[in-house]
């Protein structure tokens, strides 16, 4: 599975550790920026880069992980694209639910809350390892999202 990872300045250190972690697990984790710390960078640029790469990928199971201070800005940017179902990974339960119910393909990590690997790793693991339940109501709702 290809995973495209992006961050703004608030998520820079966390993103670097996430890329290393995912590569150790055997995922094709691609860092799409920011590649150097810039306190004045803007999250929409990096969310857009990751989402466009994910949507254009030949890997039909491609996903993206976005990292910023609250996680909310990245979600707002990512969800502007048809076919994106971005959610906030503030807990293991949230990660499981967004995969099970919404078939989330973009996870946003709030680096101001999940500061250490012991905090974000279980969230990422839950998100990566939870399958989509594919219940008819979940499929119907995802179609409705794409029609907005």
N, C-alpha and C positions, 0 to 999 in steps of 0.2 A: 504494500500500500504506500502510495506517495502522500506525504504530509508536508504542506507548505506552511512555513512558520514566519510570522512577522511581528514586529513590535514597534512601539515608539520609545522615547527616552525613558519613560517610567518602567518599561518592561525589558530593557536591554539586557541586564544581567541575568534575569530569569530566563529569557528567550535563549540565550547562549547555553545555559545548563539544560534546557529542555531539548535542544537540538542534539547535544551530546548524549543525553539519556535515550532519546528515540533511536539514534544511530546504533547505540549499544544493543538495543532490542531488535535490531535488524530492519527497521523501517527506513524508507528512502526519505529522510527528513531534509528538506531544502530550505535554507535560510534565505528569505526574500527581502530582508531588510528590517530595520535599518542595520547596516553592517558596521557602523561605528557610532559611538555615543554622540548624540547631538541634542543638547537640552532644548533646542528650539524647533525640533522636528514636529511633524503633524501626523497624527494617527490615521486620518483618512487615506493618505498616500500609501501606507504600508498595508492596511486592510485591503485596499483595492488590489494591490499587487498580488497578495496571497490568494484572494478570491478569484481573480482572473486566471491565475495559473491553475488553480484547482478545477475551475469550470472547463478550462481548455485541455486538461490532462487526458491522455489516452487511457489512464487508469480510471475505470468507472467507479472505483471505491475511494478515489482520492478525497482527502480531507484537508482542513486548514486549522491551525492553532494560532490565535492572535493573543498578544500580551500587551496590556497597558495598565495604568494605575488602578482604575476602577473596573476595567473590562467593558464598561458600558459603551464608551465611544467606539471601540472596535466593532461591537455588535451593531450599533446604529449604522455604521458605514457598510458592514458586510451584508446586512439584511436588505440593502437597497437593490441587490442583484437577484434576479429571478433564479430560482433553483438553490438558493442559499438558505439554510436553516441554522442560523447562529444562535447559540445560547451561552449564558454565563455559567462558568464552572466554579461556583463558589463552594460546592460541597460534592462529596461522592454521590449522595442521593440525587442532587441536581443533575450531575453528569449521566447517571444511569437513566433517569427519567427522560432527559432530552434525547437520548439515543433510542430508548425503548419506545417512546410515544411519538416523537417528532422526527426520528431518523436524522438527528442533527449531523450536519457535515462540517460544521465550524464550531470550534470551542474557543471561548474567550476566557483567558485567565486573568483575574484581578491581582496584579503583582503587589499591590499595597496591602492585600489581605493574605494571599498565599505566598509568603516571602521565601520560605525555605523549601528545599526539595521534599522534605517529609510532609509538607502541606500540599503542594501541587501534584506530586507524583501519584498519590492514590486517586485524585480526581481525573488525571489524564488516563491512568490505567482503567478506571471504570468506564470512561468515555470510549476508549479504544476497544474494550472487551465486551461491551454490552451490545447485543444485536438488536436490530429494529424488530419489534414484535409483528409488524405488518398486519395488524388487525384492520378489518375493512374501514372502521371509523378513523383510524390513524392515516391510512392511505387517502381517504376522502378529504381529510383536513389538509394534508400536504398539497393535494391538487388545488384545493381552495386557496391556499397561500400563494401558489404560483399564478392564480388567476387575478390576484389583486393588482 
